[in-house]
Amino acid sequence: MLRLRKYYFCGVMHEQPIIDAILSRLDTTGSTVWAISLFADASAVRDSLAGDIASGLRGADVVERSLARLPLYEQLRT
């Protein structure tokens, strides 16, 4: 009987070295690892953060910091 196990790890990882460091600590022997990135365009990032800024959960500077990271996601091996 074949037993399949699936594990999901989710986090905000905008640099490949972060992903590589996590994977290097896991025993993936006999496993298939798929790294998948889901990210939004600049407009969606602004819209998403606007609510947090309006409610005081985040400062207005979060928008520029988040937008600056968007190109990094395109460089990931995902």
C-alpha distances in whole Angstrom, upper triangle without the diagonal:
4,6,10,13,16,20,23,26,29,33,36,36,39,39,36,37,36,32,32,33,31,28,30,29,25,22,21,19,16,17,19,22,24,27,29,33,34,38,41,44,47,48,45,46,49,48,46,48,51,50,49,52,54,53,53,50,50,54,55,54,50,51,52,50,47,48,49,45,44,45,42,39,40,40,36,34,31
4,6,10,13,16,20,23,26,30,33,32,35,35,33,34,32,29,29,30,27,25,26,26,22,20,17,16,13,13,15,18,20,24,25,29,30,34,37,41,44,45,42,42,46,45,42,44,48,47,46,49,51,50,51,47,47,50,51,51,47,47,48,46,43,45,45,41,40,41,39,36,36,36,33,30,28
4,7,10,13,17,20,23,27,30,30,33,33,31,31,30,27,27,28,25,22,24,23,20,17,16,15,12,12,14,17,19,22,23,27,28,32,35,39,42,43,40,40,43,43,40,42,45,44,43,46,48,47,47,44,44,47,48,48,44,44,46,43,41,42,43,39,38,39,37,34,35,34,31,28,26
4,7,10,13,17,20,23,26,26,29,30,27,28,27,23,24,25,22,20,22,21,17,16,14,14,11,10,11,13,15,18,20,23,25,28,31,35,38,39,36,36,40,39,36,38,41,40,40,43,45,44,44,41,41,44,45,44,40,41,42,40,37,38,39,35,34,35,33,30,31,31,27,25,23
4,7,10,13,17,20,23,24,27,27,25,26,24,21,22,22,19,17,19,18,15,14,12,13,11,9,11,12,14,16,18,21,23,26,29,33,36,37,34,34,37,37,34,35,39,38,37,40,42,41,41,37,38,41,42,41,37,38,40,37,34,36,37,33,32,33,31,28,29,29,25,23,21
4,7,10,13,17,20,20,23,24,22,23,21,18,19,20,17,15,18,17,14,14,12,14,13,10,10,10,11,13,15,18,19,23,26,29,32,33,30,30,34,33,30,32,35,34,33,36,38,37,38,34,34,37,38,38,34,34,36,33,31,32,33,29,29,30,27,24,26,26,22,21,18
4,7,10,13,17,17,20,21,20,21,18,15,17,17,14,13,16,15,12,12,11,14,14,11,11,10,11,12,13,16,17,21,24,28,30,32,28,28,31,31,28,29,33,32,30,34,36,35,35,31,31,34,36,35,31,32,33,30,28,30,30,27,26,28,25,22,24,24,20,19,17
4,6,10,13,14,17,19,18,19,16,13,16,16,13,12,16,15,13,14,13,16,16,13,12,10,10,10,11,13,14,17,20,24,26,28,25,24,27,27,24,26,29,28,27,30,32,31,31,28,28,31,32,31,27,28,30,27,24,26,27,23,23,24,22,19,21,22,18,17,15
4,7,10,11,14,16,15,16,13,11,13,13,10,10,14,13,12,14,13,17,18,14,14,11,11,9,10,12,13,16,19,23,25,26,23,22,26,26,23,23,27,26,25,28,30,29,29,25,25,28,29,28,24,25,27,24,21,24,24,21,20,22,20,17,20,20,16,16,14
4,7,9,12,14,14,16,12,11,14,14,11,13,16,16,15,17,17,20,21,18,16,13,12,10,10,10,10,13,16,19,21,23,20,18,22,22,19,20,23,23,21,24,27,26,26,22,22,24,26,25,21,22,23,21,18,20,21,18,18,20,17,15,18,18,15,16,13
4,6,9,12,13,14,10,10,13,13,11,13,16,16,16,19,19,22,24,20,19,15,14,11,11,10,11,12,15,18,19,21,19,16,20,20,17,17,21,21,19,21,24,24,23,19,19,21,23,21,18,19,20,17,15,18,18,15,15,17,15,13,16,17,14,15,14
4,6,9,11,13,10,10,14,14,12,15,17,18,18,22,21,25,26,23,21,17,16,12,11,9,10,10,13,15,16,19,16,14,17,18,15,15,19,19,17,19,22,22,21,18,17,19,20,18,15,16,17,14,11,14,14,11,12,14,12,10,14,14,12,15,13
4,6,8,9,6,7,10,11,10,12,15,16,17,20,19,23,25,21,20,16,14,11,11,9,11,11,14,16,17,20,18,16,19,21,18,18,22,22,20,22,25,25,24,21,19,21,22,20,16,17,17,14,12,14,14,10,11,13,10,8,12,12,9,12,11
4,7,9,8,9,12,13,13,15,17,18,19,23,22,25,27,24,22,18,16,12,12,9,11,10,13,14,15,18,17,14,17,20,18,17,21,22,21,22,25,26,25,22,19,20,20,18,15,15,15,12,10,12,11,7,8,9,6,5,9,9,8,11,11
4,6,6,7,9,10,12,13,15,17,18,21,21,24,26,23,21,17,16,12,13,11,14,13,16,17,18,21,20,18,21,23,21,21,24,26,24,25,29,29,28,25,22,23,23,20,18,18,17,14,13,14,13,9,11,10,6,7,10,8,7,10,11
4,5,5,6,9,10,11,12,15,16,19,18,21,23,20,18,15,14,10,12,11,14,15,18,19,21,24,23,21,24,26,24,24,28,29,27,29,32,32,31,28,26,27,27,24,22,22,21,18,17,18,16,12,13,12,9,9,10,8,5,7,9
4,5,5,6,9,10,10,13,15,18,17,20,23,21,19,16,16,13,15,14,18,18,21,23,24,27,26,23,26,29,27,26,30,31,29,30,33,33,32,29,27,27,28,25,23,24,23,19,18,20,18,14,16,15,11,12,14,11,9,10,13
4,5,5,6,9,10,11,13,17,17,20,22,20,19,15,15,12,14,13,16,16,20,22,23,26,24,22,25,27,24,24,27,28,26,27,31,31,29,26,24,25,26,24,21,22,21,18,17,19,17,14,16,16,12,12,15,13,10,12,13
4,5,5,6,9,10,11,14,14,17,19,16,15,12,11,8,11,11,14,15,19,21,23,26,24,22,25,27,24,24,28,29,27,29,32,32,31,27,26,27,28,26,23,24,23,20,18,20,19,15,16,16,13,12,14,12,9,9,10
4,5,5,6,9,10,13,13,16,18,16,15,12,12,10,13,14,17,19,22,25,26,29,28,25,29,31,28,28,32,33,31,32,36,35,34,31,29,31,31,29,26,27,26,23,22,23,22,18,19,18,15,14,16,13,10,10,11
4,6,5,7,9,12,13,16,19,17,17,14,15,13,16,16,20,21,24,27,28,31,29,27,30,32,29,28,32,33,30,32,36,35,34,30,29,30,31,28,26,27,27,23,22,24,23,19,21,20,17,16,19,16,14,14,15
4,5,6,7,11,11,15,17,15,15,12,13,11,14,15,18,20,23,26,27,30,28,26,29,31,28,27,31,31,29,31,34,34,32,29,28,29,31,29,26,27,27,24,22,24,23,20,21,21,18,17,19,17,14,14,14
4,5,5,8,8,11,14,12,12,9,11,10,13,15,18,20,24,27,29,31,29,27,31,32,29,30,33,34,32,34,37,36,35,32,31,32,34,31,28,29,29,26,24,26,25,22,22,22,19,17,19,17,14,13,13
4,6,8,9,11,15,13,14,12,14,13,17,18,22,24,27,30,31,34,32,30,34,35,33,33,36,37,34,36,40,39,38,34,33,35,36,33,30,32,31,28,27,29,27,24,25,24,21,20,22,19,16,15,16
4,7,9,12,15,14,15,13,16,15,18,20,23,25,29,31,33,36,33,31,35,36,33,33,36,37,34,36,39,38,37,33,33,34,36,34,31,32,32,29,28,30,29,25,26,26,23,22,24,22,19,18,18
4,6,9,12,11,12,11,13,14,17,19,22,25,28,31,33,36,33,31,35,36,33,33,37,37,35,37,40,39,38,34,33,36,37,35,32,33,34,30,29,31,30,26,27,27,24,22,24,23,19,18,18
4,6,9,9,11,11,14,15,19,22,25,27,31,34,36,39,36,35,38,39,36,36,40,40,38,40,43,42,41,38,37,39,41,39,36,37,37,34,32,34,33,30,30,30,27,25,27,25,21,20,19
4,6,5,7,7,11,13,16,20,23,26,29,32,35,37,35,33,37,38,35,36,39,39,38,40,43,42,42,38,37,40,41,39,35,36,37,34,32,33,33,29,29,29,26,24,25,23,20,17,17
4,5,8,10,14,16,20,23,26,29,33,35,38,40,38,37,41,41,39,39,43,43,41,44,47,46,45,42,41,43,44,43,39,40,40,37,35,37,36,32,32,32,29,27,28,26,23,20,20
4,7,10,13,16,19,23,26,29,33,36,38,41,38,37,41,42,39,40,44,44,42,45,48,47,47,43,42,45,46,44,41,41,42,39,36,38,37,34,33,33,30,28,28,27,24,21,20
4,6,10,13,16,19,22,26,29,32,35,37,35,34,38,38,35,37,40,40,39,41,44,43,43,40,39,41,42,41,37,38,38,35,33,34,34,30,30,30,27,25,25,24,21,18,17
4,7,10,13,16,19,23,26,29,32,34,32,31,35,36,33,34,38,38,37,40,42,42,42,38,38,40,40,39,35,35,36,33,31,32,32,28,27,27,24,22,22,21,18,15,14
4,6,10,13,16,19,23,26,29,31,29,28,32,32,30,31,35,35,34,36,39,38,38,35,34,36,37,35,32,32,32,30,27,28,28,24,24,24,21,18,19,18,15,12,11
4,6,10,13,16,20,22,25,28,25,25,29,29,27,28,32,32,31,34,36,36,36,33,32,34,34,33,29,29,30,27,25,25,26,22,21,21,19,16,16,16,12,10,8
4,7,10,13,17,20,22,25,22,22,25,26,24,25,29,29,28,30,33,33,33,30,29,31,31,29,26,26,26,24,21,22,22,18,17,17,15,12,13,13,9,8,5
4,7,10,13,16,19,21,19,19,22,23,21,23,26,27,26,28,31,31,31,28,27,29,29,27,24,23,24,22,19,20,20,17,15,16,14,11,12,12,9,9,5
4,6,10,13,16,18,16,15,19,20,18,19,23,23,23,25,28,28,28,25,24,25,25,24,20,20,20,19,15,16,17,13,11,13,11,7,9,11,8,9,6
4,7,10,13,15,12,12,16,16,15,16,20,20,20,22,25,25,26,23,22,24,23,23,19,18,19,18,14,15,16,13,11,13,12,9,10,13,11,12,9
4,7,10,12,9,9,13,14,12,14,17,18,18,20,22,23,24,21,19,21,20,19,16,15,16,15,11,11,13,11,8,10,11,8,9,12,12,14,11
4,7,8,6,6,10,10,10,12,14,16,16,18,20,21,22,20,18,20,18,18,15,13,14,14,11,10,13,11,8,11,12,10,11,15,15,17,15
4,6,5,6,9,10,11,12,14,17,18,18,20,22,23,21,19,20,18,18,15,12,13,14,11,9,12,11,8,10,13,11,11,15,16,18,17
4,6,5,6,9,10,11,12,15,16,16,18,20,21,20,17,17,15,15,13,9,10,12,9,6,10,10,8,10,13,12,13,16,18,21,20
4,5,5,6,9,10,11,13,15,15,17,19,20,19,17,18,15,16,14,10,12,14,11,9,13,14,11,14,17,16,16,20,21,24,22
4,5,5,6,8,10,12,13,14,16,18,19,18,16,17,15,16,14,11,13,14,11,10,14,14,11,15,17,15,16,20,20,23,21
4,5,5,6,8,11,11,12,14,16,17,15,13,14,13,13,10,7,10,11,7,7,11,11,9,13,14,13,15,18,19,22,20
4,6,5,6,9,10,10,12,14,15,14,12,13,10,11,9,6,9,11,9,8,12,13,12,15,17,17,18,21,22,25,24
4,6,5,7,10,10,11,13,15,14,13,14,12,14,12,10,13,14,12,12,16,16,15,18,20,19,20,24,24,27,25
4,6,6,8,9,11,12,14,12,11,13,12,14,11,10,13,14,11,12,15,15,14,18,19,17,20,23,22,25,23
4,5,5,6,9,10,11,9,8,9,9,10,8,7,11,11,9,11,14,14,14,18,19,18,20,23,23,26,24
4,5,5,6,9,10,10,9,10,8,11,10,8,12,14,12,13,16,17,17,20,22,21,23,26,26,30,28
4,5,5,6,9,9,9,11,11,14,12,11,15,16,15,16,19,20,19,23,24,23,26,28,28,31,29
4,5,5,6,5,6,8,9,12,10,10,14,14,13,15,18,18,19,22,23,22,25,27,27,30,28
4,5,5,6,5,6,6,9,8,9,13,13,13,15,18,18,19,23,23,23,26,28,28,31,30
4,6,8,8,9,9,13,12,12,16,17,16,18,21,22,22,26,27,26,29,31,31,35,33
4,6,8,10,11,14,14,14,18,19,18,20,23,23,24,27,28,27,30,33,32,35,33
4,6,7,9,12,12,14,17,17,17,19,21,22,23,27,27,27,30,32,32,35,33
4,7,10,12,10,13,16,15,15,18,20,20,21,25,25,24,28,29,29,32,30
4,7,8,7,9,12,12,12,15,17,17,18,22,22,22,25,27,26,30,29
4,5,6,8,11,11,12,14,16,17,19,22,22,23,26,27,27,31,30
4,5,6,8,10,11,12,14,16,17,20,21,22,24,26,27,30,30
4,5,6,7,9,10,11,13,15,18,18,20,22,24,25,28,28
4,6,5,6,8,10,11,13,16,16,17,20,21,22,25,25
4,5,5,6,9,10,11,14,15,16,18,20,21,25,24
4,5,5,6,9,10,13,14,15,17,19,20,24,24
4,6,5,7,9,12,12,14,16,17,18,22,22
4,5,5,7,10,10,11,14,16,16,20,19
4,5,5,8,10,11,13,15,16,20,19
4,6,7,8,10,12,13,15,19,19
4,6,5,7,10,11,12,16,16
4,5,6,7,10,11,14,14
4,5,5,7,10,13,14
4,5,5,7,11,12
4,5,5,9,9
4,6,8,9
4,7,9
4,5
4
